[in-house]
Amino acid sequence: MIICISTWVEPGKSLGLGNVPAVPVVEVVSWQLTSRDPSAVDALQEVLEGAALAVDRDERLASEIASGTSLADAFQLQAFLAKRDEDSSADFNTHLKEIDRAI
């Protein structure tokens, strides 16, 4: 399997992939993925898409907190506690996933 990633970056932030050390970047302008095994490219694409969703979720949460929303409100803690009162096996991580707040 061969996976080739090329991108143009500017200094400023950090970008790392797997065990590859982070390097300074500001923006990833383009990705070029190639492989003899198309499923490897698909798998990497899924990872990148998942990372983009996580960044978006984290940025939305940071924005809410910056505007004054408490973590308890953002994580709907009272709703979870009510659920936990009804079902002692209720799991907070599952609750966060259900409300798109997985951490």
Solvent accessible surface area in square Angstrom, and as a share of the most:
residue,aa,sasa,rsa
1,M,158,0.71
2,I,81,0.41
3,I,72,0.36
4,C,73,0.44
5,I,54,0.28
6,S,54,0.35
7,T,49,0.29
8,W,140,0.49
9,V,51,0.29
10,E,73,0.33
11,P,112,0.71
12,G,63,0.60
13,K,136,0.58
14,S,84,0.54
15,L,54,0.27
16,G,41,0.39
17,L,66,0.33
18,G,78,0.75
19,N,159,0.82
20,V,94,0.54
21,P,106,0.67
22,A,63,0.49
23,V,75,0.43
24,P,89,0.56
25,V,9,0.05
26,V,73,0.42
27,E,103,0.46
28,V,46,0.27
29,V,84,0.48
30,S,64,0.41
31,W,87,0.31
32,Q,116,0.52
33,L,36,0.18
34,T,71,0.41
35,S,30,0.19
36,R,193,0.70
37,D,58,0.30
38,P,96,0.61
39,S,67,0.43
40,A,11,0.09
41,V,32,0.19
42,D,84,0.43
43,A,55,0.43
44,L,23,0.12
45,Q,74,0.33
46,E,118,0.53
47,V,91,0.52
48,L,40,0.20
49,E,91,0.41
50,G,36,0.35
51,A,52,0.40
52,A,63,0.49
53,L,123,0.61
54,A,32,0.25
55,V,84,0.48
56,D,68,0.35
57,R,49,0.18
58,D,81,0.42
59,E,109,0.49
60,R,106,0.39
61,L,26,0.13
62,A,59,0.46
63,S,69,0.45
64,E,53,0.24
65,I,75,0.38
66,A,91,0.71
67,S,94,0.61
68,G,65,0.62
69,T,45,0.26
70,S,53,0.34
71,L,97,0.48
72,A,45,0.35
73,D,99,0.52
74,A,5,0.04
75,F,25,0.11
76,Q,86,0.38
77,L,58,0.29
78,Q,137,0.61
79,A,54,0.42
80,F,11,0.05
81,L,76,0.38
82,A,55,0.43
83,K,77,0.33
84,R,107,0.39
85,D,126,0.65
86,E,156,0.70
87,D,69,0.36
88,S,94,0.61
89,S,91,0.59
90,A,11,0.09
91,D,72,0.37
92,F,64,0.27
93,N,99,0.51
94,T,69,0.40
95,H,6,0.03
96,L,1,0.00
97,K,154,0.65
98,E,116,0.52
99,I,41,0.21
100,D,72,0.37
101,R,33,0.12
102,A,34,0.26
103,I,152,0.77
